[in-house]
Amino acid sequence: MNIRWLQGSASELQTIPELATKEVDLIILSAGSFSHLYEPGQPEEFLNQVALVLKPETGRACIPLANSFIPKGGREAQLPDIDAPQQLVSKEFPNVVYQTSIVGGKTVGSTYHERRDMFVTRKLEDGNEPVIERNCVSTPVRLWCVNEFMEMACNAGFNVVQHLQGQEETYFTTSWQGLNMDGSLWDGSLCMIMRRLFNILSKKIR
């Protein structure tokens, strides 16, 4: 197996020469990074880029979403818990420790703004640990309901071939349907109708 690591912009995948051949077998997004596409139109634009480089039908794109950013009962529900400080000891600077912790957050529409305290300390011989730098960082992320994400993917011409919920992330394995027989782009409306019918039937069975 030959694996090559490439670096490029998620919004311009087709500009990477190695990807422009439309022969990509697998695309994996790491650590729920899809949620960082929070601006209007960004998720659809990324999927459009994936469609330009992924092998039709046989290629796969694995898109994980952090479970913390999948509301269970409305946009305000199931937001990330305030966690204990995480520490990372510097390998370059002796006795320097980097720490980060979630201190709060706010939801605006479908975007959650997570606030973190990030500070750097130095351990001294007398036992003191003075703070040498401190910052408060706000990170916006997009909140997705499962059905909302699946409908968006279907509407963009992707088929969700597998939906797996893990302990920290929910994984969506998708394939690009390609072009219709007449050369036109895939129409995801039928896929959306089937998805809604499935949801209705599932509720009746319950």
C-alpha positions as CSV (number, residue, x, y, z in Angstrom):
1,M,0.0,0.0,0.0
2,N,1.4,3.4,-1.0
3,I,0.3,6.3,1.3
4,R,1.2,9.9,0.4
5,W,0.6,12.8,2.8
6,L,-0.4,16.1,1.1
7,Q,-1.0,19.5,2.5
8,G,-3.5,22.0,1.0
9,S,-6.6,24.1,1.6
10,A,-9.9,22.2,2.2
11,S,-11.6,24.8,0.0
12,E,-9.3,24.3,-3.0
13,L,-8.6,20.5,-3.1
14,Q,-8.8,20.5,-6.9
15,T,-5.8,22.8,-7.1
16,I,-3.5,20.1,-5.6
17,P,-2.0,18.3,-8.7
18,E,-2.0,14.9,-7.0
19,L,-5.7,15.2,-6.3
20,A,-6.9,16.7,-9.6
21,T,-7.0,13.3,-11.3
22,K,-10.3,12.3,-9.6
23,E,-8.7,9.1,-8.4
24,V,-8.8,9.6,-4.7
25,D,-10.0,6.4,-2.9
26,L,-10.3,7.7,0.6
27,I,-10.6,11.1,2.4
28,I,-10.5,11.2,6.2
29,L,-11.2,14.3,8.3
30,S,-9.5,14.2,11.7
31,A,-10.8,15.1,15.1
32,G,-14.2,16.4,14.1
33,S,-12.6,19.2,12.0
34,F,-15.7,19.4,9.8
35,S,-17.4,21.3,12.6
36,H,-14.9,24.2,12.2
37,L,-16.6,24.9,8.8
38,Y,-19.1,27.2,10.5
39,E,-19.6,30.0,8.1
40,P,-22.6,29.8,5.7
41,G,-21.9,27.8,2.6
42,Q,-18.5,26.4,3.9
43,P,-19.7,22.8,4.5
44,E,-21.3,22.6,1.1
45,E,-18.3,24.1,-0.6
46,F,-16.0,21.6,1.1
47,L,-18.3,18.7,-0.1
48,N,-18.2,20.2,-3.6
49,Q,-14.4,20.0,-3.4
50,V,-14.5,16.4,-2.2
51,A,-16.7,15.6,-5.2
52,L,-14.1,17.0,-7.6
53,V,-11.3,14.7,-6.4
54,L,-13.1,11.6,-5.0
55,K,-13.6,8.5,-7.2
56,P,-17.3,8.4,-8.1
57,E,-19.2,5.6,-6.3
58,T,-16.2,3.6,-5.1
59,G,-14.3,6.4,-3.3
60,R,-15.1,7.1,0.3
61,A,-15.0,10.3,2.5
62,C,-15.1,9.7,6.3
63,I,-16.5,12.7,8.1
64,P,-16.5,12.6,11.9
65,L,-18.5,15.0,14.1
66,A,-17.7,15.5,17.8
67,N,-20.6,14.1,19.8
68,S,-20.3,17.3,22.0
69,F,-21.4,19.3,19.0
70,I,-24.4,17.2,18.1
71,P,-27.4,18.6,20.0
72,K,-29.8,15.9,21.3
73,G,-32.7,18.1,22.2
74,G,-32.4,21.5,20.6
75,R,-29.5,23.8,19.8
76,E,-28.7,24.5,23.4
77,A,-28.5,20.9,24.5
78,Q,-25.5,18.6,25.0
79,L,-22.8,21.3,24.8
80,P,-19.3,20.4,25.9
81,D,-18.8,20.0,29.6
82,I,-16.3,22.2,31.3
83,D,-13.3,19.9,31.5
84,A,-10.3,19.8,33.9
85,P,-7.2,21.7,32.8
86,Q,-5.1,19.8,30.3
87,Q,-1.4,20.0,30.6
88,L,1.4,19.6,28.1
89,V,5.1,19.8,29.2
90,S,7.4,21.5,26.8
91,K,10.1,19.4,25.2
92,E,12.0,22.5,24.0
93,F,11.9,24.8,27.1
94,P,12.9,23.2,30.5
95,N,10.2,23.3,33.2
96,V,7.7,25.1,31.0
97,V,4.1,23.8,31.0
98,Y,1.2,24.7,28.7
99,Q,-2.3,24.4,30.1
100,T,-5.7,24.8,28.6
101,S,-9.3,24.4,30.0
102,I,-12.8,25.2,28.8
103,V,-14.2,28.1,30.8
104,G,-17.6,28.6,29.1
105,G,-19.4,29.0,25.8
106,K,-22.3,30.6,24.0
107,T,-24.6,29.4,21.2
108,V,-25.7,31.8,18.5
109,G,-28.0,30.1,16.0
110,S,-26.2,26.9,14.8
111,T,-22.7,28.1,15.9
112,Y,-21.2,27.4,19.4
113,H,-18.5,29.7,20.6
114,E,-16.2,27.8,22.9
115,R,-14.1,29.8,25.3
116,R,-10.8,28.4,26.6
117,D,-8.2,29.7,29.0
118,M,-4.7,29.0,27.8
119,F,-1.7,29.9,29.9
120,V,2.0,29.0,30.2
121,T,3.8,28.4,33.5
122,R,7.3,27.8,34.5
123,K,8.3,25.5,37.4
124,L,10.9,27.2,39.6
125,E,13.3,25.5,42.0
126,D,11.5,27.0,45.0
127,G,8.3,25.2,44.0
128,N,6.5,28.3,42.6
129,E,4.9,28.2,39.2
130,P,4.5,31.8,37.9
131,V,2.4,32.4,34.8
132,I,4.5,33.8,32.0
133,E,1.7,34.1,29.4
134,R,-2.1,33.8,29.4
135,N,-4.7,34.1,26.7
136,C,-8.5,33.6,26.4
137,V,-9.4,32.0,23.1
138,S,-12.9,31.8,21.5
139,T,-13.3,29.1,18.9
140,P,-16.5,28.9,16.8
141,V,-17.8,25.5,15.7
142,R,-20.9,24.5,13.8
143,L,-23.6,22.4,15.6
144,W,-25.1,19.6,13.5
145,C,-28.1,17.4,14.2
146,V,-27.6,14.0,12.6
147,N,-30.5,14.2,10.3
148,E,-29.6,17.7,9.3
149,F,-26.1,16.6,8.3
150,M,-27.3,13.6,6.4
151,E,-29.8,15.6,4.4
152,M,-27.1,18.2,3.6
153,A,-24.8,15.4,2.4
154,C,-27.5,13.8,0.3
155,N,-28.5,17.2,-1.2
156,A,-24.8,17.7,-2.2
157,G,-24.9,14.3,-4.1
158,F,-23.4,12.1,-1.4
159,N,-24.7,8.8,-0.2
160,V,-24.2,8.1,3.5
161,V,-23.1,4.4,3.3
162,Q,-22.3,4.0,7.0
163,H,-23.3,5.9,10.2
164,L,-21.4,4.9,13.3
165,Q,-21.6,6.5,16.7
166,G,-18.4,6.2,18.8
167,Q,-17.7,7.2,22.3
168,E,-16.5,10.7,21.4
169,E,-17.4,11.1,17.7
170,T,-20.0,10.1,15.2
171,Y,-18.6,8.9,11.9
172,F,-20.3,9.3,8.5
173,T,-18.8,7.3,5.7
174,T,-20.0,8.8,2.4
175,S,-19.6,8.1,-1.3
176,W,-20.0,10.6,-4.2
177,Q,-22.8,9.5,-6.6
178,G,-21.2,11.2,-9.6
179,L,-23.1,12.4,-12.7
180,N,-26.5,11.2,-14.0
181,M,-26.7,9.4,-17.2
182,D,-27.4,12.6,-19.1
183,G,-24.2,14.2,-17.7
184,S,-26.1,16.4,-15.2
185,L,-25.2,16.6,-11.5
186,W,-26.8,14.3,-9.0
187,D,-30.1,15.6,-7.7
188,G,-30.3,14.9,-4.0
189,S,-34.0,15.6,-3.6
190,L,-35.0,12.0,-4.0
191,C,-32.4,11.0,-1.4
192,M,-33.8,13.6,1.0
193,I,-37.4,12.3,0.5
194,M,-36.3,8.8,1.3
195,R,-34.4,10.0,4.3
196,R,-37.5,11.8,5.6
197,L,-39.7,8.7,5.0
198,F,-37.2,6.6,6.9
199,N,-37.4,9.0,9.9
200,I,-41.2,9.0,9.9
201,L,-41.3,5.2,9.8
202,S,-38.7,4.9,12.5
203,K,-40.8,7.1,14.8
204,K,-43.9,5.0,14.1
205,I,-42.1,1.8,14.9
206,R,-40.9,3.2,18.3
